[in-house]
Amino acid sequence: MKILFFCLCVFTLELSSGQSADYQSLLLDKKFTENANSCIRKFSTHISIEAQDKMLITHKQIITVFNKKGNRDIDAFLHYDKNINVKNLEAKVYDAYGNEIKTYKKRDFRDVSAVDGGTLYSDSRVYYLDYTPINYPYTIEFSYKIKNSNTAFVRPWRPVRNYYQSVQSSEFIVEDHSNSGLRFKKENLDFYKEINVQSSGQKISCKAQDLHALKYEAYSPSLYSFTPQVNFALTKFTLEGQDGQASNWEEMGQWQYEKLIKGRDKVSEKTKQEILTLTQGIEDPLEKVKIVYKYVQDNTRYISVQVGIGGWQPIEAETVDEVKYGDCKGLTNYTKALLKIVGVDAKYTVVFAGREKQNLDEDFASIQGNHVILNVPLENKDLWLECTSQDIPFGFLGTFTDDRKVLVVGEEGGKIKTTDAYYSRDNYQKIDADVTITKEGNLSLDFDILSQGTQFYNKFSLADKPKNEIIKNYKSYYSHLKSIEINAFNFTSLKDEVKFIEHLEIGSKNYCSKFGNRFMFVTNILNQSINIPDKYEERMTPFVISRGFFDEDQLVFNMPEGMQIESMPQPIEFKTKFGKYHAKVTKNEKGQLIYERSMLLKQGDFSKQDYNSFRTFMSNVHKADQSKVILIKKT
């Protein structure tokens, strides 16, 4: 035993002293491995602003990966383009004992386009490490030095980079040696107590250590919305050789208008006359906008074109007019140019697009956003247009750019506005169904589903899918039905009203449970979409219901011959801060069962303390949706 103890001590000593503690992973404290797929052992970034058009970045990170899921966390990649001079790029791989097993130089990295096949042209590229691990855990050290002539974007510090990733040490330093007006904004620093941010002159130092891994929790908001971050910007900056200066959104919008948009709104005389002819005799500005928008949808298509000033400047309207395609910037600018012809003022608008809502930070002016839409300020309201889609309804944004703060750019400068929000009752679904139960316990259903708001947005593209995909989609959605057959379907899209109607005829065998001379079945056949959220001993994150909805269902049941109702569920109704629910079953004079159900779920941001109450609400809905009717054979 003494010999074994001695060997273990020697082995431990060799691990802790013979190899750097940064690279070996066998002796990591449990606080870094618990709930973790990976651990950031060391993350160090130093950004030096040497001039308005010169930024030096030195970066080094050491990340230990514990399992296959952690492979996605190594983040060993580097974006570059003609403005970025990659001075050094290197990676080293270490085994669990901290022994170096492989070295990668710049030439060993994969060098590929940074955009997908849907982009016509882009000079943006990325180096990435293509490494396939043999054993776990392993550690990768990744480092680089670059010089960037674009200073319009100063990367933020976000020590928490992924769920299920712990952080041993993270350091981030930004220094301004050029008097370019370095600004910064701190957010959510109180989420962890191990965060320190200090500012001294034109130097900002950020440090974090010993951060435990976060597990993803149901209904969690964006990771970056509640975890610590520090954002940076320069008041004086350069973008693709164009100098800029802005410390507020009005100035930022003014710079973008003057440098990116102004003078790019010319179209051919032929197109100008065509637009004037189409709108001849029309006085209502709204009707003019509808005509122009339809013209753009009918005559152009979306293709990503990442050229111009860093992918931020739209191609000229005259070019879009000629080739009949463009990206979001080009098509938005083109629509804006056509509206100018008919005397309607429209504004180029920058937004963070995506299903997950993200606002431009109205308190921190900087170059932000990833998409462009069009704002048309009318007398009574703001009209918002998505110019990249050939089939989206006029004035409808859907879940891609709804309910978020955006930068509206005009000749007078920039202004923060908020796009249209679709609230719970706007996101409406109505099911009307005729249900026949056979004497064998099978189902035959003939029903319509009306969808509006975001529920319309989630469904209207169904009409363009091939038949086999549509059938597959419905069989998946109604998978709780046994031996389901989709016998018929058709769609009606009322785009002017933003309504989508599905008509279906489906069958299901053995839906009813049989025991003796009785049938038992669940009345909520067609809207079994509510799941009980996960339970947590102690929830760590806040939660968000990003989009609410309002559903109403009415199912009329035709009883099988020779059977009568023995038992029906009692009416049920409950209401909370998260929404309300109502369901009842009645019998009409024809002997039919009428099942009526409604559910309202409200959108909102909630604290982690509210989660258990929300889970109870959803559990009660789920339980109520399982209410059953019992039929018995007539004697």
Secondary structure, 3 states (H helix, E strand, C coil): CHHHHHHHHHHHHHHHHHCCCCCCCCCCCHHHHCCCCEEEEEEEEEEEEEECCEEEEEEEEEEEECCHHHHHHCCCEEEECCCEEEEEEEEEEECCCCCEEEEEEHHHCEEEECCCCCEEEECCEEEECCCCCCCCCEEEEEEEEEEECCCCCEEEECCCCCCCEEEEEEEEEEEECCCCCEEEEEECHHHCCCEEEEEECCEEEEEEEEECCCCCCCCCCCHHHHCCEEEEEECEEEECCEEEECCCHHHHHHHHHHHHHCCCCCCCHHHHHHHHHHCCCCCCHHHHHHHHHHHHHHHCEECEEECCCCCCCCCCHHHHHHHCEECHHHHHHHHHHHHHHCCCCCEEEEECCCCCCCCCCCCCCCCCCCEEEEEEECCCCEEEECCCCCCCCCCCCCCCCCCCEEEEEECCEEEEEECCCCCHHHCEEEEEEEEEECCCCCEEEEEEEEEECHHHHCCHHHHHCCHHHHHHHHHHHCCCCCCCEEEEEEEEEEHHHCEEEEEEEEEECCCCEEECCEEEEECCCCCCCCCCCCCCCCCCCCEEECCCEEEEEEEEEECCCCEEEEECCCCEEEEECCEEEEEEEEECCCCCEEEEEEEEECCEEECHHHHHHHHHHHHHHHHHCCCEEEEEECC
